[in-house]
Amino acid sequence: MHIVDEPIETVHLYVVREEPKRPYTVLPLVAACLCLLAITGLAVYSGEHPAYEHQTLTVPARFLPPRTFTAAQPIIPTGIKNYPATTAHGTLTITNGSVIAQTLPAGLTFVSKSGVSVITDQAVYVPAGSADGFGITTVPAHAMIYGKKGNILTYDVDNVIGVNIYIRNLDAFTGGNNSRTVTFATPEDKQTALLQARGILLSKSSGLHEPCRENVSGSSTLHVVWVCRYVTYKIPAFMSVTAIRLNGKNLIIDVLFIAQPKRYWAK
């Protein structure tokens, strides 16, 4: 009888209670979808509303040849002045053929051939005639009516006082005018025309330029000339200009542009 020495194997058994299966839920899936939508929305919003940076640049100005612009604007008069009618004035020549000198009072009235009455303005001494000729003197007079009708022609007055005193006008009477109303341009009218002409030139000369040199001439029509020197410049194409001003020979430019992503290099 053989006794075989075989190794003895010990087996350990453990009894574990099986856990019950949990019911299936969609909450994690919904949460994942919401996160995906939020990321997508953020990406779209960022694309439509990029982050802008503001910067002020100093850029050399490039001056172009001068350009000339002209505008003509009539001056419309609004001033009104009334002139009353005036009387005509002139001189009467008095000739005395008598050997007796005479003094004629002021206010003597004479009727001309055209029917206009004239009156002497002052008393006058008329010397006597002699062997050397008639005694002659003159006296100022005026027409007794207002207006141009009183401007009588030469020799329109040809009257005789008594036998030896002759009264004539050797020159036409002048200064008689009818009443009239005259319009004239006021300083305000000229300023209005100047502002209107400047408005026309402002629309013609749009663009970046130095202050224009102005020349104004004309009386009834205002002629305004602008000589403007334009300016150009160069900036990167991705920049958008928001404001610009000329400072001497440089331009001060405010720009907006989309911020470029910063790159970081890691070793």
C-alpha positions as CSV (number, residue, x, y, z in Angstrom):
1,M,0.0,0.0,0.0
2,H,1.4,3.2,-1.1
3,I,0.8,6.4,0.7
4,V,1.0,9.3,-1.7
5,D,1.8,12.7,-0.3
6,E,-0.2,15.2,-2.4
7,P,-0.4,18.8,-1.6
8,I,-3.6,20.0,-0.1
9,E,-5.3,23.1,-1.8
10,T,-7.5,25.2,0.3
11,V,-10.4,27.0,-1.5
12,H,-12.0,30.1,0.0
13,L,-15.5,30.9,-1.0
14,Y,-17.1,34.3,-0.5
15,V,-20.7,35.0,-0.8
16,V,-21.6,38.6,-2.1
17,R,-25.1,39.9,-2.4
18,E,-25.8,41.2,-5.8
19,E,-26.9,44.9,-6.0
20,P,-30.2,45.7,-7.7
21,K,-29.9,47.3,-11.2
22,R,-30.5,51.1,-11.2
23,P,-33.1,52.4,-13.6
24,Y,-31.8,54.1,-16.8
25,T,-31.9,58.1,-16.7
26,V,-31.5,60.7,-19.5
27,L,-30.3,63.5,-17.2
28,P,-26.6,63.2,-18.1
29,L,-27.4,63.2,-21.8
30,V,-29.5,66.4,-21.4
31,A,-26.8,68.0,-19.4
32,A,-24.2,67.2,-22.1
33,C,-26.5,68.5,-24.8
34,L,-27.0,71.8,-22.9
35,C,-23.3,72.2,-22.5
36,L,-22.8,71.6,-26.2
37,L,-25.4,74.2,-27.1
38,A,-23.9,76.7,-24.7
39,I,-20.5,76.2,-26.3
40,T,-21.9,76.6,-29.8
41,G,-23.9,79.7,-28.8
42,L,-20.8,81.3,-27.3
43,A,-18.8,80.6,-30.4
44,V,-21.5,82.1,-32.6
45,Y,-21.8,85.2,-30.4
46,S,-18.1,85.7,-30.3
47,G,-18.0,85.5,-34.1
48,E,-20.8,88.1,-34.5
49,H,-19.6,90.3,-31.6
50,P,-15.8,90.2,-31.7
51,A,-13.7,92.1,-29.2
52,Y,-12.5,95.4,-30.5
53,E,-9.5,97.4,-29.5
54,H,-9.2,101.2,-29.7
55,Q,-6.0,102.9,-30.5
56,T,-4.8,106.4,-31.4
57,L,-2.2,106.6,-34.2
58,T,0.0,109.5,-35.3
59,V,0.5,109.2,-39.1
60,P,2.5,111.5,-41.4
61,A,0.1,113.5,-43.7
62,R,0.6,113.3,-47.4
63,F,-0.4,116.6,-49.0
64,L,-1.9,116.7,-52.5
65,P,-1.9,119.6,-55.0
66,P,-4.4,122.4,-54.1
67,R,-7.9,122.3,-55.7
68,T,-10.1,125.3,-56.4
69,F,-13.8,125.5,-55.8
70,T,-16.1,128.4,-56.8
71,A,-19.7,129.4,-55.9
72,A,-21.8,132.4,-57.0
73,Q,-24.8,133.5,-54.8
74,P,-27.0,136.5,-55.6
75,I,-27.4,139.0,-52.8
76,I,-31.2,139.5,-52.3
77,P,-31.8,143.0,-51.0
78,T,-34.3,143.3,-48.2
79,G,-33.6,146.9,-47.1
80,I,-36.2,149.5,-48.0
81,K,-35.8,153.2,-48.1
82,N,-38.5,155.7,-49.0
83,Y,-37.6,159.0,-50.8
84,P,-40.2,161.8,-50.8
85,A,-40.8,163.9,-53.9
86,T,-38.6,166.9,-54.3
87,T,-38.9,170.3,-56.0
88,A,-36.8,171.5,-58.9
89,H,-34.5,174.5,-58.4
90,G,-32.9,176.9,-60.8
91,T,-31.9,180.5,-61.5
92,L,-33.9,183.3,-63.1
93,T,-32.0,186.0,-65.0
94,I,-33.6,189.5,-64.7
95,T,-32.8,192.2,-67.3
96,N,-33.7,195.8,-66.7
97,G,-34.0,198.0,-69.8
98,S,-35.1,201.0,-67.7
99,V,-32.9,203.8,-66.5
100,I,-34.4,203.3,-63.1
101,A,-33.1,200.6,-60.8
102,Q,-35.7,198.4,-59.1
103,T,-35.9,196.0,-56.1
104,L,-38.1,193.0,-56.6
105,P,-39.4,191.2,-53.4
106,A,-39.1,187.5,-52.7
107,G,-42.0,185.3,-53.6
108,L,-42.6,186.6,-57.1
109,T,-44.4,183.9,-59.1
110,F,-44.0,183.3,-62.8
111,V,-45.7,180.8,-65.0
112,S,-43.6,179.0,-67.6
113,K,-44.6,178.0,-71.1
114,S,-45.2,174.4,-69.9
115,G,-47.6,175.6,-67.2
116,V,-45.3,175.2,-64.3
117,S,-45.2,178.0,-61.8
118,V,-41.9,179.1,-60.3
119,I,-41.3,181.4,-57.4
120,T,-38.3,183.5,-56.4
121,D,-36.5,182.5,-53.2
122,Q,-35.3,186.0,-52.1
123,A,-35.6,189.7,-52.9
124,V,-33.3,191.0,-55.6
125,Y,-31.9,194.4,-56.6
126,V,-32.0,195.0,-60.4
127,P,-29.6,197.7,-61.6
128,A,-30.7,200.3,-64.1
129,G,-29.8,200.1,-67.7
130,S,-27.4,202.5,-69.3
131,A,-25.7,203.4,-72.5
132,D,-23.5,200.4,-72.0
133,G,-26.4,198.0,-71.9
134,F,-29.2,196.6,-69.8
135,G,-28.9,196.1,-66.1
136,I,-28.7,192.3,-65.3
137,T,-29.0,190.3,-62.2
138,T,-30.0,186.7,-61.1
139,V,-32.2,185.3,-58.4
140,P,-32.6,181.7,-57.2
141,A,-36.1,180.2,-57.7
142,H,-37.9,176.9,-57.4
143,A,-40.8,175.1,-59.0
144,M,-44.1,175.2,-57.0
145,I,-44.9,171.6,-57.8
146,Y,-43.1,168.4,-56.6
147,G,-41.6,165.9,-58.9
148,K,-39.8,165.7,-62.2
149,K,-42.4,167.9,-63.9
150,G,-40.7,170.9,-62.2
151,N,-37.5,170.3,-64.2
152,I,-38.4,172.9,-66.8
153,L,-36.3,173.4,-69.9
154,T,-34.2,176.4,-70.8
155,Y,-36.2,179.5,-71.6
156,D,-39.4,177.9,-70.4
157,V,-39.8,181.0,-68.2
158,D,-40.0,184.1,-70.4
159,N,-42.0,186.8,-68.7
160,V,-42.1,190.6,-68.6
161,I,-42.8,192.9,-65.6
162,G,-44.1,196.2,-66.8
163,V,-42.4,197.2,-70.0
164,N,-38.7,197.0,-69.2
165,I,-38.1,194.1,-66.8
166,Y,-37.6,190.7,-68.5
167,I,-37.4,187.4,-66.6
168,R,-36.0,184.2,-68.2
169,N,-34.3,181.0,-67.1
170,L,-31.2,180.6,-69.2
171,D,-30.6,177.1,-67.8
172,A,-33.0,174.2,-67.1
173,F,-34.3,173.6,-63.6
174,T,-33.0,170.4,-61.9
175,G,-33.5,168.4,-58.8
176,G,-37.2,167.6,-59.1
177,N,-37.9,163.9,-58.4
178,N,-41.0,161.9,-57.8
179,S,-41.5,160.0,-54.6
180,R,-40.0,156.6,-54.8
181,T,-39.1,153.5,-52.8
182,V,-35.6,152.0,-53.2
183,T,-34.5,148.6,-52.0
184,F,-30.9,148.0,-51.0
185,A,-28.7,145.2,-49.7
186,T,-28.1,145.3,-46.0
187,P,-25.0,143.8,-44.3
188,E,-27.3,140.9,-43.2
189,D,-28.2,140.2,-46.8
190,K,-24.6,140.0,-47.8
191,Q,-23.9,137.7,-44.8
192,T,-26.8,135.5,-45.8
193,A,-25.5,135.2,-49.4
194,L,-22.0,134.4,-48.0
195,L,-23.3,131.6,-45.8
196,Q,-25.3,130.1,-48.6
197,A,-22.2,130.2,-50.9
198,R,-20.1,128.6,-48.2
199,G,-22.7,125.8,-47.8
200,I,-22.4,125.1,-51.6
201,L,-18.6,125.0,-51.3
202,L,-18.8,122.8,-48.2
203,S,-20.6,120.1,-50.2
204,K,-18.2,120.4,-53.1
205,S,-15.1,120.2,-51.0
206,S,-16.0,117.2,-48.8
207,G,-12.9,115.2,-47.8
208,L,-9.9,115.6,-45.5
209,H,-8.1,118.9,-46.2
210,E,-6.4,121.8,-44.6
211,P,-8.6,124.9,-43.8
212,C,-9.3,126.4,-47.3
213,R,-8.2,129.9,-48.3
214,E,-11.3,132.1,-49.1
215,N,-11.7,135.0,-51.5
216,V,-14.9,136.9,-51.7
217,S,-15.9,139.5,-54.4
218,G,-18.9,141.0,-56.0
219,S,-21.6,143.5,-55.1
220,S,-25.0,142.3,-56.5
221,T,-23.8,138.7,-56.8
222,L,-21.3,137.3,-54.3
223,H,-18.5,135.2,-55.8
224,V,-16.7,133.0,-53.3
225,V,-13.6,131.0,-54.1
226,W,-12.0,128.3,-51.9
227,V,-8.5,126.9,-52.5
228,C,-8.2,123.7,-50.5
229,R,-5.2,121.4,-50.0
230,Y,-6.2,117.8,-49.5
231,V,-4.5,115.2,-47.3
232,T,-4.2,111.5,-47.7
233,Y,-2.7,108.8,-45.4
234,K,-2.1,105.1,-45.1
235,I,-3.0,102.7,-42.2
236,P,-3.4,98.9,-42.0
237,A,-6.4,97.6,-43.9
238,F,-7.9,95.8,-40.9
239,M,-8.2,99.1,-39.0
240,S,-11.4,101.1,-39.0
241,V,-11.2,104.9,-38.6
242,T,-13.5,106.5,-36.1
243,A,-12.0,110.0,-35.9
244,I,-9.3,112.0,-37.6
245,R,-7.8,115.4,-37.3
246,L,-4.9,117.3,-38.8
247,N,-2.1,118.5,-36.5
248,G,0.5,120.3,-38.4
249,K,2.1,117.8,-40.8
250,N,0.7,114.8,-39.0
251,L,-2.7,113.2,-38.7
252,I,-4.1,112.0,-35.3
253,I,-6.3,109.0,-36.2
254,D,-8.5,107.1,-33.8
255,V,-9.0,103.5,-35.0
256,L,-10.9,100.4,-34.0
257,F,-9.8,96.8,-34.9
258,I,-10.5,93.3,-33.9
259,A,-8.1,92.2,-31.2
260,Q,-5.7,89.5,-32.5
261,P,-5.4,86.4,-30.3
262,K,-2.2,86.4,-28.3
263,R,0.1,83.5,-28.8
264,Y,2.1,82.0,-25.9
265,W,5.0,79.8,-26.6
266,A,5.6,77.0,-24.1
267,K,8.9,75.1,-23.8
